[in-house]
Amino acid sequence: MAEILLRLYEDPKRGGTCTGCGAAIEWYETLKGKMMPMNAGAVPRKSEKDPDTGRVIAFFAAEDSHWATCPQSRQFHAKRV
């Protein structure tokens, strides 16, 4: 089965701590302008330059998303509905 990759702008916007589990996280911007928490230290599998914006797009494994690993992620997903 193919690995699922998330496309995010390479430069994290800020670091922080998950309010649910206390883990270190970094916030990255999605291509649609939303913010996504990633596990601190996540390393992109590959990257490429966006020809339209000139920004670097990083491809992260989906399991590096903090939503995938946080034991409290359901409480945050419920708020977005």
C-alpha positions in Angstrom: 0.0 0.0 0.0 1.3 3.5 -0.9 2.4 5.8 1.9 0.0 8.8 2.4 1.9 12.1 2.2 0.7 15.5 3.4 1.7 18.5 1.4 2.5 21.4 3.7 4.6 24.6 3.2 8.1 23.7 4.5 8.7 26.4 7.0 6.9 25.9 10.3 4.9 28.9 11.5 5.5 28.3 15.2 6.3 25.7 17.8 4.2 24.8 20.8 2.9 22.2 23.1 -0.3 20.1 22.6 -2.9 21.2 25.1 -4.3 17.7 25.0 -1.3 15.5 25.7 1.6 17.9 26.4 3.8 16.8 23.5 6.0 19.2 21.5 4.4 20.2 18.2 5.2 22.5 15.3 2.4 24.2 13.3 2.7 24.1 9.5 0.5 25.8 6.9 -1.4 23.7 4.5 -1.6 24.7 0.8 -5.2 25.9 1.6 -4.0 28.3 4.3 -5.1 26.2 7.3 -2.7 25.3 10.2 -1.8 21.7 10.9 0.0 20.4 14.0 2.9 18.1 13.3 5.0 16.2 15.7 8.1 18.1 16.6 11.1 17.0 14.6 9.0 15.5 11.7 11.2 15.2 8.6 9.7 15.6 5.1 10.1 12.6 2.8 10.7 15.0 -0.1 10.2 18.6 -1.1 9.6 20.7 -4.3 9.3 24.3 -5.1 5.8 25.6 -5.8 6.1 27.3 -9.3 3.2 29.7 -8.5 4.4 31.0 -5.1 8.1 30.2 -5.0 7.6 28.6 -1.6 8.9 25.1 -0.8 6.3 22.4 -0.4 7.3 19.6 2.0 5.8 16.1 1.8 5.3 14.6 5.3 4.1 11.1 6.1 0.6 11.2 7.4 1.7 9.4 10.6 3.9 12.5 11.5 0.7 14.6 11.9 0.0 15.1 15.6 -3.6 14.3 14.9 -2.5 10.8 14.0 -0.5 10.3 17.2 -2.2 12.3 20.0 -4.2 10.2 22.4 -6.5 13.2 22.8 -7.0 14.0 19.1 -10.8 13.2 19.2 -11.4 16.1 21.5 -9.9 18.5 18.9 -11.7 16.9 15.9 -15.0 17.2 17.7 -14.5 21.0 18.1 -14.1 21.4 14.3 -17.5 19.8 13.4 
